[in-house]
């Protein structure tokens, strides 16, 4: 019997369409002689659907028509229940109808409500094996502020930054501006803290521009970050595959941007009128770099993956300052566009083998987790210890002296 892989994609995210493209690429790469594939599309309003029509990316041009060909489904947050159920009304007491049973889940959800640990928490509640980062590493990797704090603590170089919330910006704007000007100075780059695909990111060269760009970024996120802008920068990406204890790094790529900042169009439109995913963007693979610089970037990418306790496949984006040769980690993408398959193909691992590796990693992590203690068999209520009624104190305070 084949292993049934549930591929989740779409979602309530500004990167919804890119997720669809990445998932389509991944599903078509899976070896169907070894695996069954169940696509689960999450709409922009959070509904789950499955069906054969979801395999054809052309069908997403007309979402209502597409959904009419699909089946609404859901999973129950009950540990050990790996079933995907028909989402239809039943009479009281009627057992939900099983659509299929999943053996492993591969999330291909970019951005908020998918890459940030939200979805991982839902899946972890069922206990089903899943590929990629867990709740903690997903959340830390998605939030640019928390990520940089951790990296800095672990002596991984990042550019100088100032962070704040949208509420702080509204109440203490002048104070924040002064802090930015004193600590960083212009030019700066303004970013929403927890979005990807260059959404809401912009350069500011003076106070007036800073105000304008922060106001715009605050439309997308409640947490905001302003960073030193490396003017003579060279962007380099490296993918990492494995676990935080045992991983390998890919060859490097240098994305080619059309403007000062690598834009959404640069990443996903590939210089055409139709989105095609990260593999279609213009890039140099491998990046034309000296051997020592290549090794330095691969080391920092691996260290970033390690200290954030990542799992599966990620992509680490770094900045090289051409002025002095300094290297800074910019960010990590814990569910990278196109799953960075093009970097692994250039490193000698085909896309179908990459997908097999993700399944294998998911199953191994599940076996490791099952060996951990998560609860005790003792029942303190049955033993009568530490329980003083609904109004009594608990734990040590509830014990007799």
Secondary structure, DSSP 4 states (H G I P E B T S, - for coil): --EEEEEEEE-SSTTHHHHHHHHHHHHHHS-TTTEEEEEEEEPTTS-EEE-GGGG-GGGGGSHHHHHHTSEEEE----TT--EEEE-----TTPPPPEEEE-SEEEEE--STTTTSSHHHHHHHHHT-EEES--HHHHHHHH-HHHHHHHHHHTT-----EEEEEHHHHHHSHHHHHHHHHHHT-SSEEEEETT--TTTT-EEE-SHHHHHHHHHHHTTT-SEEEEEE--TTEEEEEEEEEEESSSEEEEEEEEE--SSSS--HHHHHTTTSSS---GGGS-EEES----HHHHHHHHHHHHHHHHHTT-EEEEEEEEEEETTT--EEEEEEETT-GGGGHHHHHTTT--HHHHHHHHHHHHHHHHHHHHTS----S--HHHHTTT---TTS--GGGGS--
